């Protein structure tokens, strides 16, 4: 069973995935949606720590599931985990040449074949969070998916990546340590019912989450990734994904597409996980 760790964007909370979660679970996946902490001293790295904790917890659950499957399949003429992993390690050794790469790549191959593993999904600002979290746990993450996600290299922050207009908006609207939420229309939400639903849930965002730079060692770049971007485009999210080596997938919809078209988002997540990137 694949575990999707779903990370929300700025000004949003775990409720941002409310319309996607039941569709993933109906497809047989497990979902984890961290509630990113909010407060005066909160920065990007605090949110990364929360996601790393979620990865570790998911890994423990997957390990327990795998152990049970091994016992159940023993002696039944089914390929064992040990046998499958041995073959996968041999293929990975030929491709990577390093022991760390061998272990990570062989485990990912097993996970894809068995339908297990951990997939990190970051919406908007969440793209920065999931990439740093994956960099800290490359051996446990099978795929990184960004939905309209910001991404950069070591040291980049959201404000260093953002265009001048966005930076000026944040600077002008910042109220000390936090940035009040913009109107739903700025997320592309114009339907009156959806706009009202969103407006009552949006919350201020700690300014440090925008200014703190990511810490990346390069380990995340060895993990397969997909970047979904929306048309018409608001920011160059396709180029952010391409710049870090991810395959890009276009979706028709606004920036808050998990709210307006959860079915399309779910399809991208499931197909990216399966290795089918043509949507």
C-alpha positions in Angstrom: 0.0 0.0 0.0 1.4 3.4 -1.0 1.5 6.1 1.5 1.0 9.6 0.2 2.2 12.4 2.5 0.3 15.5 1.4 1.7 18.8 2.3 -0.3 22.0 2.0 0.8 25.4 0.6 1.2 28.7 2.3 -1.9 30.1 4.1 -3.5 26.7 3.8 -4.0 23.8 6.2 -4.5 20.0 6.0 -8.1 20.8 4.9 -6.6 21.8 1.5 -6.5 18.1 0.7 -10.0 17.2 2.0 -11.3 16.5 -1.5 -8.3 14.5 -2.7 -7.8 12.2 0.4 -11.0 10.1 -0.1 -10.2 9.6 -3.7 -6.7 8.3 -2.9 -8.0 6.1 -0.1 -10.7 4.7 -2.4 -7.9 3.7 -4.8 -6.3 1.7 -2.0 -3.7 4.2 -0.8 -2.9 5.4 2.7 -2.8 9.2 3.3 -1.0 11.3 5.9 -1.7 15.0 6.0 0.6 16.9 8.4 -0.9 20.0 10.0 2.0 22.4 9.6 2.6 24.3 12.8 1.8 28.0 12.9 3.5 30.6 15.2 5.9 33.5 15.7 9.1 31.5 15.6 8.1 29.1 12.9 10.2 28.7 9.7 10.6 26.4 6.7 12.8 24.0 8.7 10.2 23.5 11.4 7.7 22.4 8.7 10.4 20.1 7.2 10.9 18.5 10.6 7.2 17.7 10.8 7.2 16.0 7.3 10.3 14.0 8.2 8.5 12.8 11.3 5.6 11.7 9.1 8.0 9.9 6.7 9.5 8.0 9.6 6.1 7.0 11.0 4.9 5.9 7.6 8.1 3.9 7.1 7.5 2.1 10.3 3.9 1.2 9.3 5.1 0.0 5.8 7.8 -2.1 7.5 5.1 -3.8 9.6 2.9 -4.4 6.6 5.9 -5.9 4.6 6.8 -8.2 7.5 3.3 -9.5 7.6 3.2 -10.1 3.8 6.5 -12.0 3.9 5.1 -14.4 6.6 1.8 -14.8 4.8 3.6 -15.6 1.4 6.3 -17.9 2.8 6.1 -21.3 1.3 3.2 -20.4 -1.0 5.2 -20.2 -4.2 5.2 -16.4 -4.1 8.3 -14.4 -4.8 9.6 -13.4 -1.4 10.7 -9.9 -0.5 14.3 -11.1 0.0 14.4 -12.7 -3.4 12.9 -9.7 -5.1 15.2 -7.3 -3.3 18.2 -9.3 -4.3 17.3 -9.0 -8.0 16.5 -5.4 -7.7 19.8 -4.7 -5.9 21.7 -6.3 -8.7 20.0 -4.1 -11.3 20.5 -1.0 -9.1 24.2 -1.7 -8.6 24.7 -1.7 -12.3 23.0 1.6 -12.6 24.2 3.6 -9.6 27.6 2.2 -8.6 27.2 3.2 -5.0 26.0 1.2 -2.1 23.6 3.9 -0.9 22.3 4.3 -4.3 21.9 0.5 -4.6 19.8 0.3 -1.5 17.6 3.2 -2.3 17.0 2.3 -5.9 16.4 -1.4 -5.2 13.9 -0.5 -2.5 12.1 1.9 -4.8 11.8 -0.9 -7.5 10.4 -3.3 -4.9 7.9 -0.6 -3.7 6.7 0.2 -7.2 6.2 -3.5 -8.0 4.4 -4.2 -4.7 2.4 -0.9 -4.7 4.0 0.2 -1.5 6.4 2.9 -0.4 6.2 6.6 0.5 5.3 9.4 -1.9 5.7 13.1 -0.9 3.3 15.6 -2.4 3.8 19.3 -2.0 1.4 22.0 -3.1 2.8 25.4 -3.8 5.1 26.4 -0.8 4.9 22.7 0.1 7.2 21.9 -2.8 10.1 23.4 -0.9 9.1 21.5 2.3 8.8 18.1 0.6 12.1 18.4 -1.3 14.1 19.2 1.8 12.3 16.4 3.7 13.1 14.0 0.9 16.7 15.1 1.0 16.9 14.1 4.6 15.3 10.7 4.1 16.2 9.7 0.5 16.2 6.0 1.5 12.6 6.2 2.5 11.0 8.3 -0.2 10.1 6.7 -3.6 8.7 9.7 -5.4 8.4 13.5 -5.0 5.4 15.2 -6.6 4.9 18.9 -6.7 1.5 20.4 -7.5 2.1 24.0 -8.6 5.2 23.7 -6.4 8.1 26.0 -5.8 11.5 24.3 -6.1 15.1 25.4 -6.2 18.6 24.5 -5.2 20.4 24.6 -1.8 19.9 27.9 -0.1 16.9 29.0 -2.2 13.9 30.4 -0.3 10.4 31.1 -1.7 11.1 34.8 -1.9 14.4 34.2 -3.7 12.5 32.2 -6.3 9.4 34.3 -6.6 9.0 37.1 -9.1 9.3 40.7 -8.0 5.5 41.3 -7.9 5.0 38.5 -5.4 8.0 39.6 -3.2 6.6 43.2 -3.1 3.1 41.8 -2.1 4.6 39.8 0.8 6.7 42.8 1.9 3.8 45.2 1.8 1.3 43.0 3.5 3.6 41.5 6.2 2.4 42.3 9.7 5.5 41.8 11.8 6.2 38.1 11.8 3.2 36.9 9.7 1.7 37.5 6.3 -2.1 37.8 6.1 -3.8 35.5 3.6 -4.7 37.0 0.3 -8.3 36.8 -1.1 -9.4 33.5 -2.6 -9.4 35.0 -6.1 -5.6 35.2 -5.9 -5.6 31.4 -5.7 -7.8 31.3 -8.7 -11.0 30.5 -6.8 -13.9 32.4 -8.2 -16.9 30.1 -7.6 -18.9 31.8 -4.8 -19.4 28.6 -2.8 -15.7 27.5 -3.1 -14.5 31.1 -2.4 -16.6 31.3 0.8 -15.4 27.8 1.9 -11.8 28.8 1.3 -12.1 32.3 2.9 -13.2 31.0 6.2 -10.2 28.6 6.4 -7.3 30.6 5.1 -4.8 31.7 7.9 -1.8 34.0 8.1 1.6 32.5 7.1 4.7 32.9 9.2 7.1 35.2 7.3 10.1 33.1 8.1 8.7 30.3 6.0 9.1 32.6 3.0 12.6 33.9 3.9 14.3 30.8 5.2 16.5 29.0 2.6 16.3 25.3 1.9 19.1 23.0 3.0 19.8 20.4 0.3 22.7 18.0 0.0 21.8 16.7 -3.4 20.3 13.4 -2.2 16.8 14.5 -3.3 18.0 14.8 -6.8 18.4 11.0 -6.9 14.7 10.5 -6.2 12.3 10.4 -9.1 10.0 13.5 -9.3 7.0 14.9 -11.1 5.9 18.5 -11.3 2.2 19.2 -12.1 1.5 22.8 -13.2 -1.8 24.5 -14.0 -3.0 26.2 -17.2 -3.4 29.1 -17.5 -0.2 29.7 -15.6 0.3 32.2 -12.8 4.0 31.5 -12.1 6.5 29.4 -14.0 5.9 26.2 -12.0 6.7 24.1 -15.0 10.1 25.6 -15.2 10.8 25.1 -11.5 10.1 21.4 -11.9 12.1 21.1 -15.1 15.1 22.9 -13.4 15.3 20.2 -10.8 15.0 17.4 -13.3 11.3 16.5 -12.9 8.9 15.3 -15.5 6.1 17.9 -16.0 2.4 17.3 -16.3 -0.1 20.0 -17.3 -3.5 20.4 -15.5 -6.3 22.7 -16.6 -7.4 24.7 -13.6 -6.4 27.4 -11.0 -3.5 27.4 -8.5 -5.8 25.8 -5.9 -6.6 22.9 -8.3 -6.8 20.3 -5.4 -10.0 22.2 -4.4 -11.5 22.7 -7.9 -10.6 19.4 -9.6 -9.5 16.8 -7.0 -10.2 14.0 -9.5 -7.6 15.3 -11.9 -5.0 15.8 -9.1 -5.7 12.3 -7.8 -5.1 10.8 -11.2 -1.8 12.6 -11.5 -0.6 11.3 -8.1 -1.6 7.7 -8.8 -0.1 7.7 -12.3 3.1 9.4 -11.3 3.5 6.8 -8.5 3.0 4.0 -11.0 5.6 5.4 -13.4 3.1 6.5 -16.0 3.7 10.2 -16.5 1.6 10.7 -19.6 -1.6 12.3 -18.5 
